[in-house]
């Protein structure tokens, strides 16, 4: 099992028309958040199938795939890592986590972040100090800040909201739309499990929240409550 074998399978599935669409969808133009991204044009289910097939590939080969120039190669590598970590021993999990942290610069678009970080770093941090969350949240890198927020999805699902709300406060005044969406999404996920916790947070912060963040956070609210926060 090698990175080259995975890449060969991906290249066979490449679709130039889908690649052009992906370039627009993931904002790869000059000055956009995905500037310079190169796409093959492969659907996600096909990548998942390949990732499962190669989930036990040696980690040094996984790292090669994760550092590949093609977006789909990196996404497949991250899917592979997630499948692997779900079946790993503690020792292997630690090695996988270290590989992931070492290569965060290659986790450089929102789909790459969202498919991986909470699956990989959430379990790793569950019973550890979580200082890394705050280091990432205070980074000057867009994707590291989004990673900090989305990792909290793992804790939210376990009804542990403390870090999610703290990271949300740190990122409250961030100027990037993709951070607004991530924070709003995680606040909404808190509310899906405990509406009182979400509304307490909103009562403190809704007037200063960017509108996109607020709209994401209150998307599932009953109309009167939603309007209260939109126009209150």
C-alpha positions in Angstrom: 0.0 0.0 0.0 1.5 3.3 -1.1 0.5 6.9 -1.7 1.3 6.4 -5.4 -1.2 3.6 -5.6 -4.0 5.7 -4.0 -3.1 8.6 -6.4 -3.3 6.3 -9.4 -6.8 5.2 -8.4 -7.8 8.8 -7.9 -6.4 9.9 -11.3 -8.5 7.3 -13.0 -11.6 8.9 -11.6 -10.6 12.5 -12.5 -13.3 14.6 -14.2 -12.2 17.9 -15.7 -15.7 19.3 -15.7 -16.2 18.5 -12.0 -12.7 19.9 -11.3 -13.8 23.3 -12.8 -16.9 23.3 -10.6 -14.8 22.5 -7.5 -12.4 25.4 -8.3 -15.3 27.8 -8.1 -17.1 26.1 -5.2 -14.0 26.0 -3.0 -12.9 29.6 -4.0 -9.6 28.8 -5.5 -9.2 32.1 -7.4 -6.6 34.8 -6.7 -7.3 36.4 -3.3 -9.9 33.8 -2.3 -9.6 31.5 0.7 -8.7 28.5 -1.4 -6.3 30.3 -3.7 -4.2 27.9 -5.7 -6.1 24.7 -4.9 -5.8 22.1 -7.6 -8.7 19.7 -8.2 -9.1 16.4 -9.9 -12.9 16.5 -9.9 -13.9 13.3 -7.9 -17.0 12.8 -5.9 -16.8 12.2 -2.1 -18.3 8.7 -2.1 -15.6 7.5 -4.5 -12.9 9.0 -2.2 -14.4 7.3 0.8 -14.3 3.9 -0.9 -10.6 4.4 -1.7 -9.9 5.6 1.8 -11.5 2.6 3.4 -9.5 0.3 1.1 -6.2 1.8 2.1 -6.9 2.6 5.8 -4.0 0.5 7.0 -1.5 2.1 4.7 1.9 2.9 6.5 1.8 6.3 8.1 4.8 7.6 6.1 2.8 6.9 2.9 -0.3 8.5 4.4 1.8 11.6 5.1 2.9 11.7 1.4 -0.7 11.6 0.3 -1.6 14.3 2.8 1.1 16.5 1.4 -0.1 16.0 -2.2 -0.9 19.0 -4.4 -4.3 17.6 -5.3 -7.2 18.6 -3.0 -8.8 15.2 -3.4 -5.6 13.4 -2.5 -5.5 15.3 0.8 -9.2 14.7 1.5 -8.7 11.0 0.8 -5.7 11.0 3.2 -7.8 12.6 5.9 -10.7 10.2 5.4 -8.2 7.4 5.6 -6.8 8.7 8.9 -10.3 9.0 10.3 -11.1 5.4 9.4 -7.8 4.3 10.8 -8.1 6.1 14.1 -11.6 4.6 14.7 -9.9 1.1 14.8 -6.6 2.0 16.3 -4.8 1.0 19.5 -3.9 3.9 21.8 -0.3 3.8 20.6 -1.2 3.9 17.0 -3.8 6.7 17.7 -1.0 8.8 19.2 1.1 8.4 16.1 -1.8 9.3 13.9 -2.6 12.4 15.9 1.1 13.5 15.8 1.1 13.1 12.0 -2.1 15.2 11.8 -0.8 18.0 14.0 2.5 18.0 12.1 0.7 18.5 8.8 -2.0 21.1 9.7 -0.8 23.3 6.9 -2.2 20.8 4.5 -5.6 20.8 6.1 -6.3 23.9 4.3 -9.9 24.1 3.2 -13.2 23.9 5.1 -14.1 20.4 3.9 -10.7 19.1 4.9 -11.1 20.6 8.4 -14.7 19.6 8.9 -14.2 15.9 7.9 -11.2 15.3 10.1 -10.4 17.4 13.1 -13.2 16.5 15.6 -12.8 12.8 14.7 -9.0 12.8 15.2 -8.3 15.4 17.9 -11.6 15.1 19.8 -11.0 11.6 21.2 -7.3 12.4 21.7 -8.1 15.5 23.9 -11.2 14.1 25.7 -9.3 13.2 28.9 -6.3 15.6 28.5 -5.6 19.2 29.0 -7.0 21.1 26.0 -4.6 24.0 25.7 -4.1 23.2 22.1 -7.6 24.3 21.4 -6.8 27.8 22.6 -3.5 28.0 20.8 -5.3 27.2 17.6 -8.1 29.6 18.3 -5.6 32.4 18.8 -3.7 31.5 15.7 -3.4 34.0 12.8 -4.2 31.2 10.4 -7.8 30.8 9.1 -7.9 27.0 9.1 -6.3 26.6 12.5 -9.0 28.8 14.0 -11.7 26.8 12.2 -10.1 23.6 13.5 -10.2 24.9 17.1 -14.0 25.5 16.7 -14.9 22.3 14.9 -12.9 20.0 17.3 -15.5 21.0 19.9 -18.2 19.2 17.9 -16.8 16.0 19.5 -17.3 17.4 23.0 -20.7 18.9 22.2 -22.0 15.5 21.2 -21.0 14.3 24.7 -22.9 17.3 26.3 -19.6 19.0 27.2 -20.1 22.6 26.2 -17.5 24.5 28.2 -14.7 24.6 25.5 -17.1 25.2 22.6 -18.5 28.3 24.3 -15.0 29.6 25.3 -13.7 29.1 21.8 -16.8 30.8 20.4 -16.1 33.8 22.6 -12.5 34.0 21.4 -13.6 33.9 17.8 -16.7 36.2 18.2 -15.1 39.2 16.5 -13.1 37.3 13.9 -13.5 38.9 10.5 -13.8 35.8 8.2 -17.1 34.5 7.0 -15.9 30.9 7.4 -15.2 31.4 11.1 -18.6 33.1 11.5 -20.3 30.0 10.0 -18.2 27.6 12.1 -19.0 29.4 15.3 -22.7 29.7 14.5 -22.9 26.1 13.6 -21.3 24.9 16.9 -23.5 27.2 18.9 -26.5 25.8 17.2 -25.3 22.2 17.9 -25.1 23.2 21.6 -28.7 24.4 21.4 -29.8 21.2 19.8 -28.8 19.5 23.0 -29.5 22.2 25.6 -31.4 25.2 24.4 -31.0 27.0 27.7 -27.2 26.9 27.4 -27.4 28.4 23.9 -29.8 31.1 24.8 -27.8 32.1 27.8 -24.8 32.5 25.5 -26.8 34.4 22.9 -28.3 36.7 25.5 -24.7 37.8 26.4 -23.4 38.1 22.9 -26.0 38.3 20.1 -25.8 42.1 19.7 -22.1 41.9 18.9 -22.2 38.7 16.8 -21.7 39.0 13.0 -25.0 38.4 11.3 -23.9 35.3 9.5 -22.8 33.8 12.9 -26.1 34.7 14.5 -28.2 33.4 11.6 -26.4 30.0 11.8 -26.8 29.9 15.5 -30.6 30.5 15.5 -31.5 28.6 12.3 -33.5 26.0 14.1 -35.3 28.3 16.5 -39.1 28.7 16.6 -40.0 31.9 14.7 -40.8 34.2 17.6 -37.4 33.4 19.3 -35.5 33.6 16.1 -37.0 37.1 15.4 -36.3 38.2 19.0 -32.5 37.7 18.4 -32.6 39.1 14.8 -34.4 42.3 15.8 -34.0 42.5 19.6 
